Amino acid sequence: MWKPRKEDEPHKPVSQTPTYTPVVTKEVHPVEIPKSFESRADVAHIGKSVLIKGELSGSEDLYLDGEVEGTIELQKNSLTIGPNGRIRAHVNAREVVVHGKVDGNIRGTDKVELKRTAVLVGDISTQRIVIEDGAYFKGGIDIQRETKAEVKKEPAAYAAAASAGAVVQGTLVEKK
């Protein structure tokens, strides 16, 4: 008896769908609005479609995700520049957090933070600074000393230490 050859067998179609489909993902670094901004009602928000030319000032904290050209004055309040924020201005605020781009000088009387997505071309003047890995910064940093109000508090601490039998020399307290 003859056995059919493989060439004579009917042809079975092979599936054309691949068994492995590569998945291409883009790494996304979400930027969250700080929780302190979400729960507070006295925080102003400027959206990413807003363009301001001139002077921006206020007496409340500000989350800025739009564009500003000119100056920003929030001396007793904090400013957060969102990831879409594009600033071409000199900034003066108590605390400044940068996620976006700034072309201008920043004066943060208390603190300045440059997050990893930040791009800053300009000088910084502040008491405390945080620059995360990945942030781009081109400019100078001027670390300020404590304000006069904070210096006035220190002598009271030294007087208390001296009454306890310590000798105060400059900023160093030594036991007798």
Salt bridges, closest charged atoms under 4 A:
GLU7 OE1 - ARG5 NH2 3.89
ASP8 OD2 - ARG5 NE 3.82
GLU27 OE2 - HIS29 NE2 3.09
ASP42 OD1 - ARG40 NE 3.20
ASP61 OD2 - ARG40 NH1 2.92
GLU67 OE1 - ARG88 NH2 3.14
GLU69 OE2 - ARG88 NH2 2.44
GLU95 OE1 - ARG94 NH1 3.79
ASP110 OD2 - ARG128 NH2 3.16
GLU113 OE2 - LYS111 NZ 3.11
GLU113 OE1 - LYS115 NZ 2.84
GLU132 OE2 - LYS115 NZ 3.47
